[in-house]
Amino acid sequence: MEKQHPNIAVLSKMDLTNPDTLAEVISEDMLWHYFNPELPELHGDYRGLKGFKDFFMKMGALTQGKFKVNVQSAHAFGDELVVTHSKNSMLLDMREMVVDAVVVWRILNDKIVEGWDIPSVNTVKVKG
């Protein structure tokens, strides 16, 4: 059996539904980058644990608490980078939808120091 890469182990400790787990894995000066032309109100860079939590609080409010990250895969590249693919579900403008996203994580010394959230805005699947 192949041993799990240590940076994937760091990500596996993170539970977005339980903010108390985030301080263990996010560096104090972490930088979260988000760009989505369909959600310009969320564009920007979010700094530190507070900024990361603020981003997900805003996303939760925008989606009426229905935003959910469903990780499909995670692959480590070298000693710093992990790329995750997720199918995120949400309720937006009274429509249920699923969007593929890739997040590139940069991890140093067992802490997330940077993340780039890249949603596939042109292939969103609307349910119903």
Secondary structure, DSSP 8 states (H G I E B T S, - for coil): -----HHHHHHHT--TT-GGGTTTTEEEEEEEEE--TT-GGG-EEEEHHHHHHHHHHHHHHHTTT--B--EEEEEEETTTEEEEEEEEEEEETTEEEEEEEEEEEEEETTEEEEEEEEE-GGG-EE--
